[in-house]
């Protein structure tokens, strides 16, 4: 049995052992006996999960997209890891630091459906993907394709390589409400020419939460000889997938988002055939061909954050990837269904369940996104983030497993009251 399959089937009671005292561990049997879809709407169960989080009572936090508050068991593990590294000092750094980092990579690879030899731990998605963009051997006239909805840090790096190497950048726009996968694939395909070298695509668009048909886009691009780099900042720990199934060349994600690892942890996946092609950000000693560690020289970093990846994965596995995904999608559809047909309210996220999960974006006609976010916080104690670029004008709403439907009812009521 593959390790990933083992993690899916292992007894919740056994997994709960390291979290003795955690509320989640105490209701593990209930989770195991309840069908996933039924559990998604069980407020009593998720209120128990909420007890594993320390939350500020001053506002309703609907902005988990930037950084996921980590549950208390993971936070406690982080503190223990900090104490241990500080206690051992240089001895730890010179003896087992790299063995432990390798172990974290192996455990992470099992969760994301890849091989450890293709995974390195980074600080975030920006570092991961900029490493690819900057590390490629660009020639004047080479072309890159990406969407106007893509994350700004990566677009800035594309602009830098354009100035430095004469690369031509071609921006497309992803429709907020596509009629089919083929429509989305076609938008990217039309931008590809014989000079296209790299295509960047979001697995989940960060401003709307739309999940794109990445595998189909990769297959199309590869048929034309184009490499594909996937921005999966919001995907690991959010919904279930396997990187190997996507057929992409590169994949980056931020683990401090939905996997709820401490701040400053990310991952980069590089397919076998590209490991030796890239220039690392920092020079590294010579490695054997195919050794991805050549890309991972970052200098001294807070290694206890890396160590806590293991604890975050244990908590995520105890909760269950399918259970978490179902709950996040349930919460998103719970509130979006209540406002989609309200005149004056515009939901910028597809309604089809397979095209979104926990993230959605909503705007109100006549109200600027920044003003909407301010009014939500000032008048209703609801914290969100304003988005205004490309074809997305509204506030991004990112509930989490600790969010209640009562909190979402308050949010929905506030939107309806603000409609002019």
N, C-alpha and C positions, 0 to 999 in steps of 0.2 A: 504494500500500500504506500502511495506517495505521502510524503510528510504533510502536504497541504490537505489531502483527503483525510489523513489521520486527525488533523486539527478540527476538521469539520465534524467528525464522528465521535471524538473523544467525549467521555462523560462530563457533563457540566459540573457535576459535583467534584470530580477530580480537578478540573480546571479552576474551580473556585477555591481550592485549598490555599493558594498563596494569598488570597484576598480575605482571609478570615477576619470578620468584623465589618467587611464591606456589605452594604445593603444589597447590592446586586448579587453577591455570593449567597446571601440568605434566601433569595427567591429564585435561585438557579433551577431548582426542580420544577417550579411553576412554569418557567420559560420553556423548559424542555418538553413539557407535556401539552403545551398550548400551540395550536397551529400558528404559523408566522403571521398570516393576514389577520387572524383574530387578535393576536397579541398586539398588533400595530395600533389597534384602537382601544386597548385596555388601559384606561387612565390610571387605574389603581396600580398596575405594574410599573408604569413609567414614573409615577410619583415616587415609587420606591427607588428607582434608578436615580431620580433627581436628588435623593438624600445623599448620594455619593459625591455631590458637587457643593461647593461653597459659593453661593451666588449673592450679589449685591441686591438688596430689596428695593433700592431707590428707583430702579427702572426695569422694564422688561427687555431683556437682551435678545434682539432679533438680528444681531450682526456677528454670527459665529464664523462667517466666511474669512475674515482677516486672520483670526486666531481663535482656535477652539479652547475654551477653558478646560483644563484637564481634570479628570475626576480625582477625588482624594486619594484612592489607593495608588494611583500613578504618581501623584504629587508626593506622597509619603516615600515612595520608592526613590524618587529623584533626590529627596533630602538625604536618604541613606547612601545613595551613590556619591553624592557630594562629600558626605562625611568620610566615606571609605577612601575616595581618591585623595582627599586632603590629608587623611591619616597616613596613607602610604607614601604620598608625595612622589618624588622622582623615581622611587622604587617601582611604583605602579606603572609610571609612564615608560620606564625602560625595560620592563619585563613582560607584562601581559596586555598592555594597551592594544597592540595590533591583533593579538589573538581574539580579544573580546570584540574588537570592531569587525573582524571577519565573522564572528559568531552572530553579531547583530545583522550583518548583511545577509547571512544565510537564512535567518529567521524572517527577515523582511522579504527576501526572495520568495519564500513559501507563501506569504500572504498575497503578493502581487502576481503570482503565477509566472515566475521567471526563474532562471538559474542564477545562483550566487555569483558565478564568474562574469555575469553581465551587469551586476549591480554595484554601485558605489554609494556611500552615504555622503551627502552634501549638506549645505546649510539651508537650502530652499530651492524652489523651482527656478527663480531668477538665475542663481548661480549655475544650476544644472544646464539650463537651456542656453544661457549665454556662453557657457563652455563649448557647446556645440557650434553655435553661430560664429564665435570668434575663432574657434579651433579648426575650422575647415580651411582647405587650401583654395581660397577664392582667386579667380582670375578676372581681369577686366572684361565686362560684358556678360558674366554669369548672372543668372536671374534667381531671385527668391520670391516665393508667393506666400502671402499670409493675409489674414482678415483684419479689417479696420476695427473689429470688436476684440482683437487679441490684446493681451496684457501689454501695457506701455513699456515696461523694462525690456522686453524682448524686441519690440519695435524699435526702440532706441538703439539697441545693439545692431540691428539690421541697418539702421541709418548710418551707424559708425562704420560698418564694413563697406557700405556704399561709398562713403567719402574716402575711405582708406584704400580700397581695392578696385573701385569702379564697378561695384555690383549694382545691378538694376533691381529695385524692389517693386513688386506689383501687388497692390492691395485689392482684395475683393471684399464684398459685404455679404454676410450670412443673413438670410431672412429670419425674422423672429418667429414666424409661423409657417414653416415649410410644408408643402403639400406632400412631399415624399422624400425618401433618402436620395433618390436619383436627382431631385432638384438641387440638393446641397452638393452632391458629387459633381454635378454639371457646372456649378458656379466655380469650383476650384479647377476643373478640367479646362475650362475656357481660358484660364489665365496661363496655362502651361504652354511653353514653346520648346523648341529644340535646345534653347540655352538655359532652361530652368534646371537648377542644381539642387535646390532644397525647398520643400513645402512645409510650412508650419501650420498645424491645426490644433484647435482646442478639443480635448476630449469632452470637457464640460465648459461652456463659455462662462467666464467668471461673473459677468455683469447680468446675465439672464438665467443662468442655470441650464441652458439648453444642452442636451447630450447629442453630440454629432456622431454620424455613422463612420467612425474612424477606420474600421477594417475595410469598408468599401472604398474610402478615399485612398487608403494605402495601396490597395490592389490596383486602383486606377492609376495612381502616380507611378507605381513600380512598372506598370505596363509601358510607361513612357520613359523609364530610366531615371525617375526622380526620387530622391531620398525623402522620407517623411519624418519630421520631428513633432512629437505630440506633447502639448502642454496639458498635463494632468494634475495641475495644482490642487484641484478640489475633488479629486476622485478617490485616492487611496484612503480607505476607511469610511468612504461615503456610500459607495455602491459596489457590488461585487463584479469583478472582471479579472481577466488574466492577460498580462502584457503580451505573452507569447501568442495569444489568440488574435491580437490586433494586427500583427504582421508589420509593425512599425520598425523604423531604424533606430530611433531615439525616443526616450520617454522620460519626462521630468515631473516630479511632484514635491509638494511641501507636506511633510509629515506632521508639522505643528498645526495643520488645519484639521481635517476630519479624522485622522488617526489619533489625534490628541496626544502627540508627543511634545515634550517641552520645546519652547521657542528655539529656532535656529537649527532645525533638522529637516533634511530633504533627501531625495534619492535621484539618481540618474541611472537609466538603463541604456546600454549601448549594445547593439547587435554585434555578433562575433566579427563580421567582416569589416566593421568600421573602427574597432578599438585601436588599431595601429595607425589609422589615417589621421587622427585628430592631434592637434597641438595642445598640450595641457596648459592651463592657466599659469601654473608655476612649474618651472623646470624640475625634472625628476631624474634620478639615476636610471641607468639602462635596465630595462626589464625584458623578460622573455616575450616573444611574440604572443599577442593575445592576452597579456596580463593587464586587466583593466585598472590595476592599482597605479599605473603610470599616470592616470588622469586625476589621482586623488591626493596629490601633495598640496596640503593647505597650510602647513605650519602648525603650531600648537593651538589647539582649540579646546573648549570645555567638554572634555571627553565624557563627563557624567551625563550630558544630554544624549550622547550616542548610546550609553549604557541603558538609559531609560526607555529606549526604543523597545527593548524586550518586554519591559513591564507594561508599556502601552499596548503592545500586541497581545499580551496575555489578557488584559482587561477587554480589549476589543473582541478577542476570541470567546471569552466568557459571555459577553453580551450576545455575540453571534452576528456575523456580517449580514446575513439575510434578514435577521430581526431588526438590525439597525437600519438597513436600507428601507425595509417596509415601513418602519415608523417615520423616517424622514420624508418619504414620499407621501405617506398618509397626512402628515402635518401640512406639507405644501398644498396638497389637493384639498385639505380641509378648509383652508382660508381662501384659496384662489377660486374654488367653486362658488363661494359665497359672493364674490365681487365681479366675476367675469362678465356678467350680463347687466351690471349696474351702469346706467348712462353716466358718462363723465369719468369713469374709472377704466384704465387701460392696463391689462396684464400683458407684459412683454415676453412671456414665457409660453411655450407650447402647452396645450392642454392634454395632449396624448401622454399617457403614463410612461411610455418607454422613452420619451424625449426629454424627461426631466426627472429630478428626484427631490432633494430637500430645498434647493434654491429656486427662488422666483423673483421677478421684478415687477413692480407696479407703479403706475403714475396716475396723476389726476389732472384732467384738462384745466388749463388756466393757472396751474401752480408749478413753479419751477422746482425741480428735484431738491435743490438745497433748501428751499423754503419749506417743502414738504417734510424733509427730514427734521428740520428745526421745529416745526409745528408739532410733529409726532412726539418729539422728546419734551418740548416745553409744556405742551397742553395735555399730553396723554401718557407721559413717562414711558414711551416706546423708543428704544434706540435702534436706528437703522443707519444705512449709508446712502448718500445721494449719488446717482450715476447720470451723467449727461454727456454722452458722445456717441458717434455713429448713429444708429437708428434706435438707441436706447435712452429714453428720458423717464426716469422714475427712481424709486428707491429699491435697492436690493434687499431682499428679506431672506435671512438665513437662520431659521430656528435650529434647535439641537435636540438631543435626546432628553434634555432636562426641561424643554419647553412644554407647557401644558396647553390644552385646547381652550381653557379659560383665558389664558394670556392672548391667544390668537383671537378669541371673541372680542376682547378689548381692542385689538388692532383693527379688526374688521369694522367694528362700530365707529372707530375713529375715522377710517377712510370714508365711510358713508356719510358721516357728519360733515366732512370737509368738501364733499362734492358741491360745486356751485350750481 
